[in-house]
């Protein structure tokens, strides 16, 4: 097959064109190249068929679920529309033919025992007495305590940690935002112990990553996910949410849900607190924060009671 006429070459030209227009195309590029390899393996010639695109989107549906298939097809649709310029018979998938791919799925909300078991298991990793078990125990503990995104935690530098001021600076993360997070005393203590122990293995210069491998480089994201998956399997967890398995990101969800539950139990004004929480979590929209009220049956019951009061108040005014 002529390399210039492969689907991989067509996708590459499309990505380059989109990037020249200012689009980053980070996530779509990965999925589109997967589709291109799939199409080339099938020996595609000429226009894209709807059947081929659906076959690719559903390729691993038994493992990943229908929402992933819908998201894959949503990513593919703009490329198919672009490709039709060169192959007019190309079929562009109708919108939502596999359903909506961006509905928020209910997360796995960890119990306190599950988090404790995760940290204990991470601390027992090999080599005992080395940097690796301490790094993963501290990393997972920090995410559970602060609700950081995994990408934010891995980008932290030593200079971002102010132990004396009990704060953590998260710089230029999602949506190009930076924020300063207050830390609980127990988190300060754990970070202090980790950074002191880390000195035996890695230089603690201000620009060095907090969570590093012995060479001083930041932990690779793929490696962290691999380690977490292995620990999860050893612990025998089963998902209680709508995702196939418990995820690292669910530690962030758990932190938010537990915090809102505490506010509710203490009688705090949740509407007022939500604005503070939106900033703390680095959300772009307050609606992203309010979504967490659907995280547990207890919070949904509170939402239902609030809505009932709202309806009754409206009826009384009529």
PEQUIGI-V189695 format. One record per residue. N is the residue number from 1. RES is the residue in one letter. PSI is psi in degrees with one decimal (999 if undefined). OMEGA is omega in whole degrees, 0 to 359 (999 if undefined). D_LAST is the distance of its C-alpha to the last C-alpha in Angstrom with 1 decimal. Layout:
((N	RES	PSI	OMEGA	D_LAST) (N	RES	PSI	OMEGA	D_LAST))
//
This chain:
((1	X	133.1	178	73.0) (2	X	122.7	184	73.0) (3	X	-34.5	183	71.0) (4	X	-14.6	182	69.6) (5	X	9.7	178	68.1) (6	X	160.2	177	66.5) (7	X	-32.0	178	62.8) (8	X	-39.1	178	63.1) (9	X	-39.4	180	64.6) (10	X	-42.2	178	61.9) (11	X	-40.9	180	59.2) (12	X	-41.6	178	61.1) (13	X	-40.7	179	61.3) (14	X	-45.8	181	57.5) (15	X	-41.6	179	56.8) (16	X	-39.8	179	59.2) (17	X	-44.1	180	57.6) (18	X	-37.7	180	54.1) (19	X	-34.1	176	55.4) (20	X	-25.7	178	57.1) (21	X	-2.1	175	53.7) (22	X	2.1	180	52.4) (23	X	134.6	182	50.8) (24	X	-43.2	176	51.9) (25	X	31.9	182	51.8) (26	X	-57.1	181	52.6) (27	X	-46.4	179	50.6) (28	X	-33.3	184	50.9) (29	X	-39.1	180	54.7) (30	X	-48.1	181	55.3) (31	X	-39.4	181	53.5) (32	X	-37.4	177	55.0) (33	X	-32.3	174	58.5) (34	X	-42.7	178	58.0) (35	X	-41.7	182	57.1) (36	X	-43.4	179	60.1) (37	X	-38.3	177	62.4) (38	X	-46.6	181	60.9) (39	X	-42.0	180	61.5) (40	X	-36.7	178	65.0) (41	X	-34.3	178	65.9) (42	X	-3.0	179	64.9) (43	X	34.8	183	67.2) (44	X	134.5	171	64.6) (45	X	137.1	175	66.1) (46	X	-147.7	189	64.2) (47	X	155.9	174	60.5) (48	X	134.2	176	57.8) (49	X	153.1	177	56.6) (50	X	-36.5	181	53.2) (51	X	-44.3	180	55.0) (52	X	-43.2	181	56.8) (53	X	-39.4	178	53.6) (54	X	-37.8	178	51.8) (55	X	-43.0	179	54.8) (56	X	-44.7	182	54.8) (57	X	-36.2	183	51.1) (58	X	8.6	189	51.4) (59	X	-44.2	184	54.8) (60	X	33.1	188	53.8) (61	X	-30.3	180	50.5) (62	X	-30.0	181	51.7) (63	X	-38.7	187	52.0) (64	X	-23.9	178	49.4) (65	X	163.5	185	46.6) (66	X	-28.2	182	44.7) (67	X	-35.6	177	42.6) (68	X	-41.2	178	45.9) (69	X	-42.5	179	47.1) (70	X	-39.9	179	44.0) (71	X	-40.1	180	44.4) (72	X	-40.2	180	48.1) (73	X	-34.0	177	47.4) (74	X	-36.8	177	44.9) (75	X	-35.6	184	47.6) (76	X	-30.0	186	50.2) (77	X	-48.5	180	48.2) (78	X	-34.7	178	48.9) (79	X	-41.3	180	52.5) (80	X	-40.8	178	52.8) (81	X	-39.2	177	51.4) (82	X	-43.7	184	54.0) (83	X	-25.7	181	56.8) (84	X	-20.1	176	56.2) (85	X	-33.4	185	57.7) (86	X	-24.8	178	61.0) (87	X	86.6	188	60.6) (88	X	-22.4	180	58.6) (89	X	0.7	179	58.4) (90	X	136.4	178	56.5) (91	X	124.6	176	53.3) (92	X	123.8	183	50.2) (93	X	134.9	175	47.9) (94	X	150.5	179	44.5) (95	X	137.7	172	41.5) (96	X	26.7	179	40.3) (97	X	-27.5	175	43.0) (98	X	15.4	183	43.3) (99	X	-179.6	180	39.6) (100	X	134.7	184	38.0) (101	X	-0.1	185	40.4) (102	X	24.4	172	38.2) (103	X	135.4	178	35.7) (104	X	128.2	179	35.9) (105	X	144.0	179	37.7) (106	X	129.2	182	36.9) (107	X	167.0	170	39.6) (108	X	115.9	178	42.1) (109	X	114.4	184	41.0) (110	X	145.8	169	44.3) (111	X	162.6	176	44.9) (112	X	-36.6	181	46.7) (113	X	-39.5	179	49.8) (114	X	-42.0	179	49.8) (115	X	-42.6	178	49.8) (116	X	-41.3	179	52.5) (117	X	-39.3	179	54.5) (118	X	-46.3	182	54.2) (119	X	-38.4	179	55.5) (120	X	-43.8	180	58.3) (121	X	-39.6	178	59.4) (122	X	-40.1	180	59.4) (123	X	-15.0	180	61.5) (124	X	6.3	179	64.0) (125	X	160.8	176	64.7) (126	X	154.5	356	68.2) (127	X	133.8	178	70.1) (128	X	134.4	184	69.6) (129	X	-4.4	179	70.1) (130	X	-176.6	182	69.3) (131	X	-32.1	188	66.6) (132	X	-54.8	181	64.8) (133	X	-37.4	180	63.3) (134	X	-37.6	180	62.2) (135	X	-48.5	182	60.6) (136	X	-36.5	177	58.5) (137	X	-43.1	180	57.5) (138	X	-40.1	180	56.4) (139	X	-52.3	182	54.7) (140	X	-35.5	178	52.5) (141	X	-38.9	180	51.8) (142	X	-42.5	179	50.7) (143	X	-42.9	180	48.3) (144	X	-34.0	184	46.8) (145	X	-30.9	186	46.5) (146	X	-14.8	182	45.2) (147	X	21.2	177	43.5) (148	X	149.4	167	45.8) (149	X	150.4	180	46.3) (150	X	-37.3	179	49.8) (151	X	-37.1	179	50.8) (152	X	-41.9	181	49.8) (153	X	-40.8	183	51.8) (154	X	-21.2	179	54.9) (155	X	-6.0	180	54.8) (156	X	137.7	174	54.8) (157	X	158.7	183	57.9) (158	X	-35.8	181	59.6) (159	X	-16.4	180	58.8) (160	X	-11.6	183	55.1) (161	X	114.9	178	55.3) (162	X	91.2	182	55.3) (163	X	-37.9	180	56.2) (164	X	-39.7	180	56.7) (165	X	-2.8	180	53.3) (166	X	48.4	179	51.7) (167	X	161.3	179	50.1) (168	X	128.1	179	50.4) (169	X	121.8	179	50.2) (170	X	116.5	191	49.0) (171	X	134.1	169	50.2) (172	X	61.2	181	49.2) (173	X	-142.5	182	47.6) (174	X	138.4	182	45.0) (175	X	17.1	176	43.3) (176	X	37.8	180	46.2) (177	X	150.7	170	44.5) (178	X	149.6	180	46.4) (179	X	155.7	180	45.0) (180	X	121.5	185	46.4) (181	X	129.6	172	45.5) (182	X	146.2	182	46.0) (183	X	141.1	175	48.0) (184	X	154.0	183	48.0) (185	X	-36.1	180	51.4) (186	X	-32.7	178	52.2) (187	X	-41.2	176	51.8) (188	X	-43.7	181	54.0) (189	X	-44.2	181	56.6) (190	X	-42.5	179	56.7) (191	X	-39.6	179	56.9) (192	X	-45.3	179	59.7) (193	X	-40.4	180	61.6) (194	X	-46.8	183	61.3) (195	X	-34.4	177	62.4) (196	X	-45.1	179	65.4) (197	X	-33.6	181	66.5) (198	X	-29.3	181	66.0) (199	X	-25.1	181	68.7) (200	X	-18.0	187	71.3) (201	X	-34.4	188	70.5) (202	X	144.1	175	68.8) (203	X	139.9	182	69.1) (204	X	37.0	176	66.1) (205	X	150.6	186	66.1) (206	X	-33.5	184	62.9) (207	X	-1.2	181	62.4) (208	X	148.9	181	63.2) (209	X	143.1	179	60.5) (210	X	-47.1	182	59.2) (211	X	98.2	189	59.4) (212	X	160.1	170	62.8) (213	X	166.5	185	65.7) (214	X	-23.5	178	69.1) (215	X	-10.9	181	70.0) (216	X	-8.6	180	67.3) (217	X	156.7	180	65.1) (218	X	149.7	175	61.4) (219	X	131.7	176	60.6) (220	X	138.6	181	60.0) (221	X	-42.5	181	56.5) (222	X	-39.0	180	58.0) (223	X	-40.5	180	60.2) (224	X	-43.6	178	57.3) (225	X	-37.7	179	55.4) (226	X	-45.1	180	58.6) (227	X	-44.6	180	59.1) (228	X	-42.8	181	55.6) (229	X	-39.2	180	55.9) (230	X	-42.1	177	59.1) (231	X	-41.8	179	57.7) (232	X	-43.0	180	54.7) (233	X	-37.9	179	57.0) (234	X	-33.2	180	59.2) (235	X	-14.0	176	56.2) (236	X	30.0	180	55.2) (237	X	148.3	171	51.5) (238	X	138.6	185	49.3) (239	X	135.8	173	46.1) (240	X	-6.9	177	42.8) (241	X	-156.4	183	40.7) (242	X	-4.1	173	40.8) (243	X	157.6	184	43.9) (244	X	-34.2	183	47.3) (245	X	155.6	172	48.5) (246	X	143.5	185	47.4) (247	X	164.3	174	47.9) (248	X	-41.5	183	48.7) (249	X	-24.2	178	45.4) (250	X	-19.0	173	43.6) (251	X	-38.2	176	45.0) (252	X	-47.5	178	42.7) (253	X	-42.1	182	39.7) (254	X	-42.2	180	40.6) (255	X	-44.4	182	40.9) (256	X	-47.5	182	37.4) (257	X	-43.9	180	35.8) (258	X	-37.6	180	37.8) (259	X	-44.6	180	36.8) (260	X	-37.7	177	33.1) (261	X	-41.8	179	33.6) (262	X	-42.7	177	35.5) (263	X	-42.8	180	32.7) (264	X	-43.3	181	30.2) (265	X	-34.7	181	32.8) (266	X	-1.4	178	33.4) (267	X	20.7	179	29.8) (268	X	158.8	176	30.1) (269	X	103.5	184	27.2) (270	X	-37.4	179	27.5) (271	X	-41.8	179	25.4) (272	X	-43.2	184	27.9) (273	X	-27.6	182	30.9) (274	X	-33.9	179	30.2) (275	X	-38.7	176	31.1) (276	X	-42.7	182	34.4) (277	X	-35.6	178	35.1) (278	X	-43.8	178	34.6) (279	X	-43.1	182	37.4) (280	X	-41.3	184	39.5) (281	X	-12.8	180	39.5) (282	X	30.0	179	40.1) (283	X	148.7	178	37.2) (284	X	-29.7	184	36.5) (285	X	144.3	179	32.7) (286	X	-26.5	179	30.3) (287	X	-29.6	177	29.0) (288	X	-31.0	179	32.4) (289	X	-41.7	180	32.0) (290	X	-22.8	178	28.6) (291	X	-29.5	183	30.2) (292	X	-14.8	178	32.1) (293	X	-12.5	176	29.1) (294	X	10.6	187	30.0) (295	X	-29.7	181	33.5) (296	X	158.3	178	33.6) (297	X	-34.8	181	31.7) (298	X	-43.0	179	31.0) (299	X	-35.7	177	29.2) (300	X	-34.8	177	27.3) (301	X	-39.4	178	26.2) (302	X	-42.8	178	24.9) (303	X	-43.3	179	23.1) (304	X	-40.3	179	21.5) (305	X	-40.2	179	20.4) (306	X	-41.9	181	18.9) (307	X	-38.1	178	17.0) (308	X	-42.0	177	15.7) (309	X	-40.7	180	14.5) (310	X	-43.9	180	12.8) (311	X	-42.8	181	10.9) (312	X	-38.9	178	10.1) (313	X	-38.4	179	9.0) (314	X	-37.5	179	6.6) (315	X	-36.7	181	5.4) (316	X	-28.9	182	5.5) (317	X	-18.7	183	3.8) (318	X	999	999	0.0))
//
